[in-house]
Amino acid sequence: MKAILLTLLATLPLWGSPVSNDLLGTEPPAQTPAEADTLAGSPEGPLRVFLLTMDQGDEVWEKFGHNALLVRNEATGEEVAWNWGLFNFGDVDFIPRFLRGTMRYSMGGFPPDRMLQEYIRADRSVYANEVRLTQAQAAELDAFVRWNAREENRHYIYDYFRDNCSTRIRDVLDRVLDGRLQAHFQDRVTPHSYRWHTRRLVQGTAWIDQGLSFLLGFRGDRPTTEWEGMFIPMVMLELLEEFQLPAPEASGATVPLLGPRQVVYQATRPPAPAGPPSFSFGFLLAGLALAGALSWLALRIAGGEGRRMERILLAGLALGWSLFAGALGILLVTAWFTDHVFIQWNLNLFYMSPLALPMGLLLLPSVLSPERARGWPGRVAWGMAALVAALSLLVALLQGVQLLGQGNAEVVAVALPVNLALAWVARTLHRSAPGAGATSREA
């Protein structure tokens, strides 16, 4: 292993080809049973197993880190790094599977120098820890991963949190340790949720941070156990470095599962943040500013002071918000017909409602034409806007008293003022329209 590390560091200046996305998207050819059995060498030789952990990169899918298992046959010198994080953008059904939440990932073996070159050249920290397994356990692991690499076994349905490249390695180690890892970690609850971890790691890019947080329903706010938290490679590394096994001589002593951390490469980038970003009052200011603009324009129009340009501006703001909120609401509803279970049961549906879309279309003629504001489009738009505002206000109050919980303060800060303002706008325009009072009495 030491020779490999020195070789990697010595040849670092020679690497100049583009980074291949963690080798994700450059799936290796499937191994036949014979090739898979040969790739890692004979299980009869002394085997050593290493956990390779790669820290953050620049791309979205690199923000969470990555890991692999390296199996070295001491008798033959052969080494294979087993990687469970392979996918292929070129698959004909990649996009449909992505939309359905049934993305197909696979595992495969690589020469470790080839794989680690990619991470080092991308300026991603790489760590190696020997996994202190008995020869019987190492042989069992080696046999399992070679079986797993066969074409009929190598593919699996990916889940961002519950079944990813890191949890697969966790489960392989747990398998050869007779379930000791799960027994130790599965009931140890942490104060951190899937949302907490996600926002902590992607916060450098605001639109990704807010986009992923918006999509996460309140299932993402449940505190995770340490077992569940191992979906993040660096978290798994830190937990396994503290894990102790009974000493082989049955003396009652314990030994650490992992050997000392060897730094293969230390990135020049800053370390991952220790926690998620705090709430920014900029979201509240944005919501209040848009709500204020809508209300002011409607007040001028209702008072007879609004000119055509102000009507057009109000129509544009109201319709723009309605299209934006309605489209996001439809996206959340659509998630119920997929396997994206962490998007379902999402309180943001009450703030970004699909009803906003027809409401905006009905409100448009009411804004542009006073005569239409008193007709059925104005009445229906008012009713729909009032319903959206009432539901968003009710859910916000329930969240405020902690009867409902979801980490969506930014969405509430923007959407609640706007929803309330749009309800007031629709009501004001309808009531101020010429003949509205007479129409109401006739009805």
C-alpha positions as a printed NumPy array, in Angstrom:
array([[  0.   ,   0.   ,   0.   ],
       [  2.805,   2.411,   0.875],
       [  4.349,   1.824,  -2.539],
       [  1.072,   2.701,  -4.231],
       [  0.78 ,   5.954,  -2.308],
       [  4.332,   6.968,  -3.183],
       [  3.762,   6.098,  -6.838],
       [  0.602,   8.186,  -6.964],
       [  2.3  ,  11.192,  -5.431],
       [  5.36 ,  10.846,  -7.647],
       [  3.344,  10.7  , -10.868],
       [  0.918,  13.486,  -9.925],
       [  2.48 ,  16.082, -12.312],
       [  2.041,  13.711, -15.264],
       [ -1.727,  13.515, -15.128],
       [ -3.395,  15.775, -17.647],
       [ -6.553,  14.156, -18.997],
       [ -9.972,  15.535, -18.011],
       [-11.6  ,  14.382, -14.799],
       [-14.152,  11.715, -15.593],
       [-16.784,  12.623, -12.994],
       [-15.564,  10.269, -10.288],
       [-15.549,   7.546, -12.94 ],
       [-19.314,   7.897, -12.659],
       [-20.613,   7.899, -16.167],
       [-17.616,   5.924, -17.432],
       [-18.912,   2.527, -16.476],
       [-16.342,  -0.239, -16.929],
       [-17.266,  -3.261, -19.019],
       [-19.192,  -5.847, -17.064],
       [-17.059,  -8.656, -15.765],
       [-17.935, -12.204, -16.659],
       [-17.902, -14.623, -13.705],
       [-14.442, -15.805, -14.732],
       [-13.09 , -12.265, -15.125],
       [-14.582, -11.163, -11.838],
       [-13.045, -14.133, -10.078],
       [ -9.655, -13.36 , -11.614],
       [ -9.665,  -9.59 , -11.159],
       [ -8.866,  -9.577,  -7.456],
       [ -6.436, -12.439,  -7.568],
       [ -6.67 , -15.768,  -5.829],
       [ -8.556, -15.715,  -2.528],
       [ -6.009, -18.236,  -1.272],
       [ -3.329, -15.571,  -0.872],
       [ -3.115, -13.265,   2.16 ],
       [ -5.618, -10.456,   1.642],
       [ -5.65 ,  -6.922,   2.983],
       [ -8.645,  -4.608,   2.718],
       [ -8.532,  -0.795,   2.728],
       [-11.317,   1.746,   2.953],
       [-10.646,   4.582,   0.508],
       [-12.497,   7.817,   1.246],
       [-12.632,  10.782,  -1.104],
       [-13.799,  14.163,   0.169],
       [-15.796,  16.861,  -1.627],
       [-15.374,  17.962,  -5.23 ],
       [-16.825,  20.775,  -7.32 ],
       [-19.755,  19.107,  -9.079],
       [-23.13 ,  18.626,  -7.401],
       [-22.743,  14.848,  -7.232],
       [-19.247,  15.294,  -5.786],
       [-20.355,  17.453,  -2.846],
       [-21.16 ,  14.422,  -0.707],
       [-17.829,  12.698,  -1.256],
       [-17.205,   9.14 ,  -2.354],
       [-15.567,   5.929,  -1.178],
       [-14.395,   2.527,  -2.348],
       [-12.934,  -0.699,  -1.01 ],
       [ -9.443,  -1.706,  -2.054],
       [ -8.589,  -5.413,  -1.86 ],
       [ -4.91 ,  -6.344,  -2.099],
       [ -3.623,  -9.873,  -2.584],
       [ -0.275,  -9.972,  -0.795],
       [  0.778, -13.136,  -2.604],
       [  0.293, -11.845,  -6.145],
       [  0.495,  -8.086,  -5.567],
       [ -2.786,  -7.621,  -7.412],
       [ -5.053,  -4.805,  -6.24 ],
       [ -8.599,  -3.828,  -7.124],
       [-10.552,  -0.786,  -5.964],
       [-14.25 ,  -1.659,  -5.843],
       [-16.568,   1.247,  -6.578],
       [-20.363,   1.174,  -6.056],
       [-20.956,   4.654,  -7.477],
       [-21.088,   4.033, -11.227],
       [-23.782,   5.418, -13.49 ],
       [-23.962,   6.202, -17.177],
       [-25.55 ,   9.363, -18.593],
       [-25.613,   7.575, -21.949],
       [-28.067,   4.872, -20.889],
       [-31.168,   5.151, -23.073],
       [-33.417,   5.094, -20.014],
       [-31.28 ,   7.293, -17.753],
       [-33.584,  10.344, -17.848],
       [-36.845,   8.347, -17.446],
       [-35.334,   6.447, -14.527],
       [-34.07 ,   9.677, -12.979],
       [-37.549,  11.224, -13.206],
       [-39.182,   8.11 , -11.738],
       [-36.673,   7.897,  -8.909],
       [-35.385,   4.496, -10.043],
       [-31.886,   5.396, -11.229],
       [-29.758,   2.367, -11.985],
       [-26.286,   2.411, -10.491],
       [-23.72 ,  -0.341, -10.615],
       [-20.445,  -1.437,  -9.107],
       [-17.19 ,  -2.449, -10.68 ],
       [-13.489,  -2.881, -10.064],
       [-10.665,  -0.578, -11.152],
       [ -6.909,  -0.479, -10.762],
       [ -6.533,   1.805,  -7.735],
       [ -3.969,   4.108,  -9.319],
       [ -6.307,   4.803, -12.239],
       [ -9.221,   5.559,  -9.945],
       [ -7.347,   7.675,  -7.419],
       [ -5.718,   9.766, -10.139],
       [ -9.134,  11.208, -10.952],
       [ -9.721,  12.438,  -7.424],
       [ -6.262,  13.835,  -6.87 ],
       [ -6.302,  15.695, -10.159],
       [ -9.697,  17.154,  -9.154],
       [ -8.091,  18.422,  -5.919],
       [-10.144,  16.149,  -3.685],
       [ -8.684,  14.845,  -0.442],
       [ -8.117,  11.09 ,  -0.442],
       [ -7.691,   8.972,   2.682],
       [ -6.886,   5.287,   3.132],
       [ -7.542,   3.184,   6.239],
       [ -6.775,  -0.499,   6.485],
       [ -9.802,  -2.5  ,   7.611],
       [ -8.553,  -4.903,  10.261],
       [-10.333,  -8.057,   9.173],
       [ -9.316, -11.619,   9.867],
       [ -8.173, -13.615,   6.856],
       [-11.489, -15.459,   6.877],
       [-13.411, -12.177,   6.861],
       [-11.199, -10.682,   4.144],
       [-11.661, -13.792,   2.005],
       [-15.425, -13.611,   2.503],
       [-15.436,  -9.951,   1.491],
       [-13.261, -10.665,  -1.544],
       [-15.533, -13.485,  -2.678],
       [-18.628, -11.355,  -2.208],
       [-17.384,  -8.353,  -4.192],
       [-16.215, -10.592,  -7.041],
       [-19.669, -12.187,  -7.093],
       [-21.231,  -8.711,  -6.911],
       [-19.204,  -7.608,  -9.965],
       [-20.84 , -10.151, -12.252],
       [-23.195,  -8.706, -14.842],
       [-26.285, -10.251, -13.288],
       [-25.445,  -8.821,  -9.834],
       [-23.69 ,  -5.501, -10.383],
       [-26.701,  -3.209, -10.888],
       [-28.91 ,  -1.758,  -8.169],
       [-31.625,   0.879,  -7.778],
       [-30.036,   3.948,  -6.258],
       [-31.51 ,   5.858,  -3.327],
       [-29.832,   9.145,  -2.416],
       [-29.954,   8.494,   1.313],
       [-30.756,   4.845,   1.962],
       [-28.956,   2.886,  -0.739],
       [-25.991,   4.656,  -2.282],
       [-22.32 ,   3.993,  -2.931],
       [-21.413,   4.575,   0.72 ],
       [-24.188,   2.507,   2.313],
       [-23.272,  -0.361,  -0.013],
       [-19.746,  -0.403,   1.415],
       [-21.17 ,  -0.105,   4.931],
       [-23.351,  -3.138,   4.266],
       [-20.502,  -5.187,   2.796],
       [-18.385,  -4.57 ,   5.895],
       [-21.338,  -5.292,   8.148],
       [-21.916,  -8.55 ,   6.281],
       [-18.443,  -9.925,   6.987],
       [-18.57 ,  -8.611,  10.578],
       [-21.742, -10.62 ,  11.259],
       [-23.945,  -7.558,  11.722],
       [-21.839,  -5.906,  14.417],
       [-21.853,  -2.514,  12.703],
       [-25.61 ,  -2.306,  12.4  ],
       [-26.108,  -3.581,  15.937],
       [-23.799,  -0.869,  17.262],
       [-24.91 ,   2.121,  15.194],
       [-28.572,   1.612,  14.277],
       [-30.037,   2.861,  17.584],
       [-27.627,   5.746,  18.154],
       [-29.765,   8.745,  17.186],
       [-28.007,  11.954,  16.19 ],
       [-29.392,  15.519,  16.24 ],
       [-28.797,  15.754,  12.493],
       [-31.316,  15.105,   9.727],
       [-30.917,  14.301,   6.05 ],
       [-31.738,  17.952,   5.347],
       [-29.053,  19.102,   7.798],
       [-26.405,  16.993,   6.089],
       [-27.562,  17.948,   2.587],
       [-27.592,  21.689,   3.213],
       [-24.282,  21.516,   5.064],
       [-22.542,  19.978,   2.072],
       [-24.109,  21.903,  -0.84 ],
       [-24.362,  25.363,   0.72 ],
       [-21.646,  26.819,  -1.482],
       [-24.129,  27.094,  -4.358],
       [-27.271,  28.913,  -3.23 ],
       [-29.657,  27.705,  -5.937],
       [-28.674,  24.078,  -5.389],
       [-29.003,  24.505,  -1.62 ],
       [-32.467,  26.044,  -1.887],
       [-33.58 ,  23.717,  -4.668],
       [-32.708,  20.532,  -2.799],
       [-34.111,  21.904,   0.449],
       [-37.377,  22.801,  -1.314],
       [-37.711,  19.292,  -2.724],
       [-37.073,  17.584,   0.614],
       [-40.332,  16.916,   2.449],
       [-40.589,  16.521,   6.185],
       [-39.244,  12.956,   5.953],
       [-35.916,  14.693,   5.453],
       [-36.188,  16.388,   8.865],
       [-36.266,  13.255,  11.004],
       [-33.108,  12.886,  13.116],
       [-30.944,  10.187,  11.603],
       [-29.147,   7.401,  13.395],
       [-25.411,   6.99 ,  13.026],
       [-26.14 ,   3.957,  10.856],
       [-28.218,   6.096,   8.484],
       [-25.694,   8.938,   8.556],
       [-23.145,   6.669,   6.882],
       [-24.675,   7.588,   3.528],
       [-21.999,  10.299,   3.633],
       [-18.535,   8.752,   3.134],
       [-16.683,  11.145,   5.47 ],
       [-19.244,  10.565,   8.222],
       [-18.838,   6.816,   7.806],
       [-15.066,   7.144,   7.977],
       [-15.206,   9.136,  11.206],
       [-17.661,   6.707,  12.822],
       [-15.751,   3.599,  11.778],
       [-12.495,   5.084,  13.05 ],
       [-14.064,   5.089,  16.518],
       [-15.555,   1.593,  16.251],
       [-13.9  ,  -1.126,  18.329],
       [-13.909,  -4.902,  17.859],
       [-13.12 ,  -7.595,  20.438],
       [ -9.436,  -8.522,  20.345],
       [ -8.727, -11.855,  18.58 ],
       [ -7.218, -13.412,  21.697],
       [-10.532, -13.09 ,  23.593],
       [ -8.841, -11.202,  26.423],
       [-11.71 ,  -8.792,  26.846],
       [ -9.717,  -6.025,  25.204],
       [-10.834,  -4.253,  22.046],
       [ -9.067,  -3.11 ,  18.913],
       [-10.146,  -0.455,  16.392],
       [-11.727,  -1.734,  13.189],
       [ -9.775,   0.732,  11.073],
       [ -6.073,   1.318,  11.084],
       [ -4.598,   4.828,  11.209],
       [ -5.781,   7.242,   8.542],
       [ -3.228,   7.613,   5.754],
       [ -3.457,  10.833,   3.77 ],
       [ -3.024,   9.888,   0.121],
       [ -3.658,  13.468,  -0.968],
       [ -4.672,  16.597,   0.943],
       [ -6.786,  18.982,  -1.113],
       [ -6.054,  22.686,  -1.242],
       [ -9.78 ,  23.488,  -1.096],
       [-11.341,  24.499,   2.254],
       [-12.791,  21.663,   4.349],
       [-16.507,  20.926,   4.217],
       [-18.589,  23.253,   6.42 ],
       [-19.355,  22.031,   9.931],
       [-23.049,  22.928,   9.7  ],
       [-25.756,  24.167,   7.316],
       [-26.208,  27.849,   6.49 ],
       [-28.267,  29.955,   8.879],
       [-31.516,  31.611,   7.834],
       [-31.037,  34.689,   5.679],
       [-33.449,  37.559,   6.221],
       [-32.958,  38.377,   2.559],
       [-35.683,  35.832,   1.791],
       [-38.136,  37.612,   4.08 ],
       [-37.223,  40.987,   2.596],
       [-37.78 ,  39.598,  -0.903],
       [-41.192,  38.226,   0.055],
       [-42.243,  41.454,   1.741],
       [-40.972,  43.543,  -1.171],
       [-42.952,  41.551,  -3.732],
       [-46.043,  41.521,  -1.516],
       [-45.717,  45.27 ,  -0.982],
       [-45.375,  45.956,  -4.701],
       [-48.45 ,  43.863,  -5.509],
       [-50.508,  45.573,  -2.811],
       [-49.424,  49.098,  -3.755],
       [-50.214,  48.594,  -7.435],
       [-53.618,  47.088,  -6.633],
       [-54.406,  49.967,  -4.273],
       [-53.642,  52.545,  -6.962],
       [-55.718,  50.694,  -9.534],
       [-58.651,  50.277,  -7.146],
       [-58.5  ,  53.989,  -6.299],
       [-58.684,  54.948,  -9.942],
       [-55.128,  56.284,  -9.984],
       [-53.55 ,  53.377, -11.781],
       [-52.503,  53.863, -15.364],
       [-52.256,  51.18 , -18.015],
       [-48.553,  50.662, -17.332],
       [-49.319,  49.965, -13.669],
       [-51.971,  47.436, -14.669],
       [-49.491,  45.731, -16.963],
       [-46.855,  45.694, -14.21 ],
       [-49.295,  44.229, -11.689],
       [-50.429,  41.631, -14.212],
       [-46.831,  40.681, -14.957],
       [-45.846,  40.331, -11.292],
       [-48.979,  38.377, -10.369],
       [-48.798,  36.08 , -13.377],
       [-45.048,  35.557, -13.02 ],
       [-45.399,  34.487,  -9.4  ],
       [-48.412,  32.304, -10.181],
       [-46.595,  30.483, -12.971],
       [-43.523,  29.992, -10.779],
       [-45.432,  28.796,  -7.708],
       [-47.883,  26.71 ,  -9.719],
       [-45.132,  24.913, -11.629],
       [-43.321,  24.041,  -8.391],
       [-46.587,  22.845,  -6.882],
       [-47.255,  20.6  ,  -9.868],
       [-43.728,  19.208,  -9.494],
       [-44.436,  18.294,  -5.861],
       [-47.739,  16.644,  -6.796],
       [-46.043,  14.686,  -9.584],
       [-43.571,  13.263,  -7.047],
       [-46.413,  11.202,  -5.584],
       [-46.437,   9.167,  -8.81 ],
       [-42.717,   8.363,  -8.58 ],
       [-40.369,   6.619,  -6.164],
       [-38.965,   9.941,  -4.897],
       [-40.279,   9.236,  -1.405],
       [-38.338,  12.055,   0.237],
       [-40.12 ,  14.625,  -1.953],
       [-43.556,  13.343,  -0.985],
       [-45.321,  14.628,   2.16 ],
       [-43.949,  18.09 ,   1.498],
       [-45.399,  21.11 ,   3.307],
       [-44.123,  23.372,   0.549],
       [-47.148,  22.218,  -1.419],
       [-49.239,  24.588,   0.718],
       [-47.009,  27.552,  -0.08 ],
       [-46.313,  26.789,  -3.729],
       [-49.733,  25.452,  -4.657],
       [-50.769,  24.093,  -8.065],
       [-53.871,  26.268,  -7.598],
       [-51.648,  29.297,  -8.134],
       [-51.463,  28.504, -11.845],
       [-55.205,  28.771, -12.697],
       [-55.547,  31.558, -10.135],
       [-52.959,  33.649, -11.971],
       [-54.571,  33.033, -15.34 ],
       [-57.978,  34.073, -13.981],
       [-56.543,  37.08 , -12.181],
       [-54.906,  38.37 , -15.359],
       [-58.102,  39.658, -17.059],
       [-59.281,  41.101, -13.741],
       [-56.14 ,  43.212, -13.55 ],
       [-56.189,  44.354, -17.157],
       [-59.942,  44.955, -17.464],
       [-62.123,  46.437, -14.679],
       [-65.238,  45.006, -16.347],
       [-63.904,  41.457, -16.145],
       [-62.863,  41.935, -12.517],
       [-66.528,  42.029, -11.513],
       [-67.403,  38.918, -13.544],
       [-66.872,  35.253, -12.795],
       [-63.098,  35.305, -13.494],
       [-62.655,  37.893, -10.754],
       [-64.833,  35.983,  -8.301],
       [-63.131,  32.643,  -8.958],
       [-59.648,  34.199,  -8.814],
       [-60.518,  35.78 ,  -5.47 ],
       [-61.808,  32.473,  -4.123],
       [-58.743,  30.525,  -5.244],
       [-56.334,  33.173,  -3.962],
       [-58.134,  33.227,  -0.616],
       [-57.918,  29.426,  -0.379],
       [-54.18 ,  29.382,  -1.145],
       [-53.543,  32.191,   1.352],
       [-55.639,  30.547,   4.071],
       [-53.932,  27.17 ,   3.679],
       [-50.442,  28.66 ,   3.671],
       [-51.248,  30.78 ,   6.733],
       [-52.74 ,  27.806,   8.585],
       [-49.736,  25.577,   7.876],
       [-47.353,  28.379,   8.86 ],
       [-49.156,  28.75 ,  12.2  ],
       [-49.027,  24.983,  12.78 ],
       [-45.313,  25.04 ,  12.022],
       [-44.884,  28.001,  14.346],
       [-46.35 ,  26.068,  17.289],
       [-44.363,  22.984,  16.188],
       [-47.372,  20.797,  15.423],
       [-45.88 ,  20.401,  11.96 ],
       [-42.173,  20.389,  11.262],
       [-40.173,  20.98 ,   8.101],
       [-37.022,  22.988,   7.529],
       [-38.494,  25.355,   4.956],
       [-38.195,  28.762,   6.626],
       [-36.917,  30.354,   3.413],
       [-39.949,  29.165,   1.437],
       [-42.344,  30.415,   4.126],
       [-40.569,  33.774,   4.304],
       [-40.993,  34.376,   0.576],
       [-44.287,  32.674,  -0.234],
       [-46.523,  33.502,   2.733],
       [-46.432,  37.316,   2.308],
       [-46.977,  36.974,  -1.443],
       [-49.899,  34.554,  -1.067],
       [-51.585,  36.864,   1.446],
       [-50.974,  39.855,  -0.81 ],
       [-52.415,  38.117,  -3.875],
       [-55.571,  37.234,  -1.956],
       [-55.924,  40.887,  -0.933],
       [-55.234,  42.022,  -4.517],
       [-57.9  ,  39.712,  -5.969],
       [-60.449,  40.827,  -3.37 ],
       [-59.644,  44.525,  -3.832],
       [-59.887,  44.414,  -7.617],
       [-63.154,  42.476,  -7.529],
       [-64.793,  44.773,  -4.998],
       [-63.611,  47.965,  -6.655],
       [-64.736,  46.96 , -10.146],
       [-67.601,  49.036, -11.609],
       [-70.927,  47.402, -10.816],
       [-69.407,  44.853,  -8.441],
       [-71.745,  45.841,  -5.62 ],
       [-74.79 ,  45.606,  -7.848],
       [-73.681,  42.237,  -9.159],
       [-73.295,  40.947,  -5.61 ],
       [-76.789,  42.166,  -4.637],
       [-78.343,  40.626,  -7.738],
       [-76.684,  37.337,  -6.959]])
